Amino acid sequence: MKRKWTVASVLGVALLLFLAVGLSQAQGPEPPGEGVVPQEMGIEALVDDAIPIQGRLTDASGNPLNGNYSITASIYNVSSGGTALCSDTDTVAVNNGLFTMYVNSCTSAIINGQQLYLGIKVGTDAEMTPRQGIYPVPYAWGLRPGAIISNTASSGHGLEVWSAAGGGASGTALWVVNTSTGSGIALWARVNGTDAAIIASNNGTGLLFKGFGADGGEDEFRVANNGAISTKADSYIFVPGTEAKLNATSSGASLEYYGVSQVVVNPSTTGTKVIQFGVVLPSVLYGQPVKVEEVTVFYSTNHSASYIAATYVYRQKASDPLGYYTLVSDTTNRNSTAYGSYSVTPTADNLLSIDEGFISVRLDLSFANADHEITIGGIRVRLGHHPLY
């Protein structure tokens, strides 16, 4: 006997997409858990994953049928042919043509946003045609503002987001934006247990993290698969004047230390006196080589006729303990009688390594009178971070 049917509603997609859609004249028994509020169900209660299907069954002449019928409901991803992704066969009570049944075998891996179709088969009859397309109700296009996705089960993820799209920002599996111009936060992660709040895993050869600033340029920091950190942010090392030593070639001068960091160079004869700083630097920081980008000297002289005549910055050679690279050779006279600073910039050989990280700063001081003094407050070294990846 030929039969016709009309789908009144297919609600399972809505349920699996976290929507709530109700019919004013639903027929048949309620699915498990329907009508029970979460407080009554307990914290472990989950929304049932059954797909409710409601329809109207008639004979070939359009007369509504009554009685019990074996009905098979199947979900496909093609409008004809193909293989059912999930299906259920139930003995369904039909009352004046109206019936309700449930498909319990579908999973979120099937109801994942792809176009799906519903096929109905009654008894031994062939599946009716055409299959009915399953389309989202309005909120299936996006969660309502303030929606909360909760998983209170003992296992499984609260939310899984997958993407097989292209690369870069256009193919991300998850894109989170906060358009607030104030102190809005785009992503907040919190846990109450002993594990990490955020875990990043890259099963390929790419990076674990990239961080971008607001300048619209390249990323500001990176975290590689091996844990190495690359950053464009500068680091600074301060060395007080009290660390200064007289060069072995100098004579006729003494060093007097004052306050927290100052050293005063007192000559007993005129001419050039040389002091030197050994600078302790992290040559590799968080797995990333660093480079000497700038050296700043804080100083003053009590008479402009006596001055810093030259500034040199050296890096030791690994192949020769007595050899060195010259990073800076600056012969500008510095004779400020007011306490201040000047900076010099390395032009070559300034990338440190695990083998070549010893740095020395040399100051040649020219004294026109044995009564003159030059005060050195200390030096500051600005370190940049060499990108690894």
C-alpha positions in Angstrom: 0.0 0.0 0.0 1.5 3.3 -1.0 1.7 5.9 1.6 2.6 9.6 1.9 4.2 11.4 4.7 4.9 15.0 5.7 7.6 16.0 8.1 6.2 18.4 10.7 9.6 19.1 12.4 13.1 17.6 12.8 14.5 18.9 16.1 17.6 16.8 16.7 19.8 19.1 14.9 18.6 21.9 17.0 19.3 19.9 20.2 22.8 19.0 19.1 23.5 22.6 18.1 22.4 23.7 21.6 19.1 25.1 20.5 15.7 24.8 22.1 12.8 24.6 19.7 9.3 23.4 20.8 6.2 22.4 19.0 2.8 23.4 20.2 1.1 20.1 19.2 3.8 17.5 19.7 2.5 14.0 19.5 3.8 10.8 21.2 5.8 10.3 24.4 8.4 12.7 25.6 12.0 11.8 25.0 14.1 10.9 28.1 14.7 13.9 30.3 12.3 16.3 28.5 10.5 18.7 30.8 13.0 18.1 33.6 15.0 21.1 34.7 18.8 20.7 35.4 18.4 21.3 39.1 16.1 18.3 39.3 18.3 16.1 37.1 21.5 16.8 39.1 24.8 18.2 37.9 25.6 15.1 35.8 22.4 15.3 33.8 23.0 15.9 30.0 20.6 16.9 27.3 19.5 13.7 25.6 21.0 13.3 22.1 17.8 11.7 20.6 16.6 13.4 17.4 12.8 13.9 17.7 10.9 13.5 14.4 7.3 14.4 14.0 5.3 13.7 10.8 1.9 12.9 9.3 1.4 9.6 7.6 -1.4 9.0 5.0 -2.3 6.5 2.4 -1.9 7.2 -1.3 -5.2 9.0 -1.4 -4.2 11.4 1.4 -6.3 9.7 4.1 -4.6 9.8 7.6 -3.7 6.4 9.0 -4.1 5.0 12.5 -2.4 2.1 14.3 1.1 0.9 14.9 3.6 0.9 12.1 7.3 0.0 11.8 9.0 3.2 10.7 12.7 3.6 9.9 14.1 7.1 10.0 17.6 7.5 8.4 20.0 10.5 8.2 22.0 11.0 5.0 24.5 13.6 3.7 23.2 13.2 0.1 19.7 13.9 -1.2 19.5 10.5 -2.9 21.4 7.3 -2.9 24.4 7.0 -0.6 24.5 5.2 2.8 22.7 6.2 5.9 25.0 7.9 8.5 22.6 6.8 11.3 19.1 5.4 11.5 16.5 3.9 13.9 13.6 1.5 13.4 10.8 1.8 15.9 7.2 0.6 16.2 5.4 3.9 16.2 1.8 4.6 17.2 0.1 6.7 14.5 -3.0 8.7 15.6 -5.0 10.3 12.9 -1.8 10.3 10.7 0.4 12.0 13.3 3.4 10.3 14.8 6.5 11.0 16.8 9.7 8.9 16.9 13.3 9.4 17.8 16.6 8.6 16.1 19.1 7.7 18.9 22.1 6.6 16.9 23.5 9.9 15.6 26.6 11.6 17.1 28.0 15.1 17.0 30.5 13.9 14.4 27.6 13.5 12.0 25.5 16.5 13.1 28.5 18.8 12.6 27.1 21.5 10.2 27.2 19.5 7.0 24.0 19.4 4.9 21.9 16.4 6.0 18.7 14.8 4.7 16.0 12.7 6.4 14.6 9.6 4.8 11.5 7.7 6.0 10.7 4.0 5.3 7.4 2.4 6.5 7.4 -1.4 7.0 8.7 -3.2 3.9 7.9 -0.3 1.6 10.7 1.4 -0.2 12.1 4.6 1.4 9.8 7.5 0.4 11.1 10.2 -1.9 12.2 12.8 -2.0 14.3 12.9 1.2 13.6 16.0 3.3 16.5 18.4 3.8 17.4 19.3 7.4 17.9 23.0 7.8 18.8 25.1 10.9 16.3 27.1 12.8 17.4 30.7 13.2 19.7 30.3 16.2 21.5 27.4 14.6 23.4 30.0 12.6 25.1 31.2 15.9 24.6 30.9 19.6 22.5 33.5 21.2 24.5 36.3 23.1 25.6 35.1 26.5 25.1 31.4 25.7 26.9 29.0 27.9 28.1 25.6 26.6 28.5 23.2 29.5 29.7 19.7 29.9 29.1 18.3 33.3 29.9 14.7 32.4 33.0 13.0 33.8 34.7 12.8 30.4 34.6 14.5 27.0 35.2 18.0 26.0 32.9 21.0 26.7 33.4 22.1 23.1 35.2 20.7 20.1 36.0 23.0 17.2 37.4 21.6 14.0 38.6 23.1 10.8 40.0 21.6 7.6 40.1 25.0 5.8 43.0 26.8 4.3 46.0 28.2 6.2 46.5 31.3 8.1 43.8 33.3 9.9 41.2 32.4 7.3 41.4 28.8 8.2 41.5 28.8 12.0 39.4 26.3 13.9 38.5 29.0 16.5 38.4 32.8 16.1 37.7 34.8 19.2 37.2 38.6 19.1 36.4 41.1 21.7 35.5 44.4 20.1 35.6 46.5 23.3 37.9 49.4 23.1 38.4 49.3 26.9 39.7 46.5 28.9 37.9 43.7 27.1 39.4 40.2 27.1 39.0 38.0 24.1 39.7 34.7 25.8 39.8 33.8 29.4 40.8 30.3 30.5 40.3 29.0 34.1 40.6 25.6 35.7 40.0 24.5 39.3 42.2 21.4 39.1 46.0 20.8 39.0 46.4 20.8 35.3 47.2 23.8 32.9 44.5 26.3 32.0 45.7 26.3 28.4 47.5 23.5 26.6 48.9 24.0 23.1 50.0 21.0 21.0 51.3 21.0 17.4 51.7 17.6 15.9 53.5 19.1 12.8 56.6 21.2 12.6 55.1 24.6 13.2 55.1 26.8 16.3 53.1 26.4 19.4 52.3 30.1 19.8 52.5 33.4 17.9 51.7 36.7 19.5 50.8 39.9 17.6 50.8 43.5 18.8 48.7 46.3 17.5 51.2 47.7 15.0 49.9 45.5 12.2 53.3 44.1 11.5 54.9 40.7 12.2 54.4 38.7 15.3 56.0 40.0 18.5 56.9 36.6 20.1 56.9 33.0 19.2 57.1 29.7 21.1 58.6 26.9 19.2 57.8 23.2 19.4 61.0 22.6 21.4 60.1 25.3 24.0 62.4 28.0 22.6 61.0 31.5 23.0 61.6 34.2 20.4 60.6 37.8 21.3 61.2 41.2 19.8 61.1 42.8 23.3 64.4 44.2 24.5 66.1 43.2 27.7 68.5 45.4 29.8 71.5 44.6 31.9 73.0 47.2 34.3 76.6 47.1 35.6 77.5 49.5 38.4 80.6 51.7 38.3 81.9 49.9 41.3 82.6 46.9 39.0 85.2 48.9 37.1 88.8 47.8 37.2 92.0 49.7 36.2 93.5 48.2 33.0 96.9 46.6 33.7 98.5 49.1 31.3 97.4 52.1 33.3 99.5 53.7 36.0 99.2 56.9 38.0 95.5 56.5 38.9 93.3 55.2 41.6 89.6 54.2 41.9 87.4 55.4 44.7 84.0 53.9 45.2 81.0 56.0 46.4 77.3 55.4 47.0 75.6 52.5 45.4 77.3 52.4 42.1 79.7 55.3 41.5 83.4 55.0 40.9 85.6 58.1 40.8 88.8 57.9 38.8 91.6 60.0 40.4 94.8 60.5 38.4 98.1 61.2 40.0 99.6 62.1 36.6 98.2 63.5 33.4 97.6 61.5 30.3 95.3 58.5 29.4 94.0 56.1 32.0 92.0 53.0 31.1 89.3 51.3 33.0 87.4 48.2 32.0 84.1 46.5 32.8 83.5 42.8 32.6 79.8 42.4 31.7 77.9 39.3 32.7 75.2 38.6 30.1 72.8 35.8 29.3 74.1 34.9 25.9 71.1 32.5 25.3 67.8 33.4 27.0 65.0 30.8 26.9 66.6 29.0 24.1 67.0 32.1 22.0 70.4 33.8 21.2 70.7 37.4 22.2 72.6 40.2 20.6 74.2 43.4 22.0 72.2 46.3 20.5 73.4 49.2 22.5 75.8 50.1 25.4 75.1 53.2 27.5 77.7 54.9 29.8 76.6 57.0 32.7 79.3 59.6 33.7 80.4 63.1 34.5 83.7 65.0 34.7 84.6 67.8 37.0 86.4 69.7 34.3 85.7 69.7 30.5 89.4 69.5 29.7 89.4 66.0 31.0 87.1 63.6 29.3 86.3 60.1 28.1 88.4 59.9 24.9 87.3 56.5 23.5 84.7 53.8 24.2 85.3 50.2 23.1 83.1 47.1 23.3 84.7 43.7 22.8 83.4 40.1 22.6 85.7 37.1 23.3 86.5 34.6 20.6 85.8 31.0 21.4 88.7 29.9 19.2 91.2 32.1 21.0 90.9 33.1 24.7 93.1 36.1 24.1 91.4 37.0 20.8 88.3 39.2 20.5 85.8 40.8 18.2 85.5 44.6 18.3 81.8 45.5 18.5 82.3 49.2 19.1 85.2 51.5 18.5 84.0 55.0 19.3 86.5 57.9 19.7 84.1 60.7 20.3 85.1 62.9 23.3 82.6 62.9 26.2 83.3 65.9 28.5 79.9 66.7 30.1 80.3 68.3 33.5 76.7 67.5 34.3 75.9 63.9 35.2 74.3 62.2 32.1 74.8 59.4 29.6 75.7 58.6 26.1 75.1 55.5 24.0 77.1 53.5 21.4 75.8 51.0 19.0 77.6 47.8 17.8 77.9 47.5 14.0 79.0 43.9 13.7 79.8 40.6 15.6 77.2 41.4 18.3 75.2 38.1 18.3 76.1 36.1 21.3 76.2 32.3 21.5 76.7 29.5 24.0 80.4 29.6 23.1 81.1 33.3 22.7 79.3 35.3 25.3 82.0 37.2 27.3 81.7 41.0 26.9 84.1 43.7 28.0 83.6 47.5 27.9 86.7 49.7 27.9 86.8 53.4 28.6 89.9 55.5 27.7 90.0 58.5 30.0 92.1 61.6 29.1 93.2 63.8 32.0 94.6 67.3 31.3 95.3 67.9 35.0 96.1 65.6 37.9 93.5 67.4 40.0 90.7 66.5 37.6 88.3 63.6 38.3 85.9 61.6 36.1 83.0 59.8 37.7 81.5 56.7 36.2 78.0 55.7 37.4 78.0 52.5 35.5 76.9 51.0 32.1 73.7 49.6 30.7 73.6 47.0 27.9 70.5 46.7 25.8 69.9 43.2 24.5 67.8 42.2 21.5 66.5 38.7 20.8 67.6 37.0 17.6 64.6 35.2 15.9 65.1 31.4 15.6 62.0 30.6 13.6 
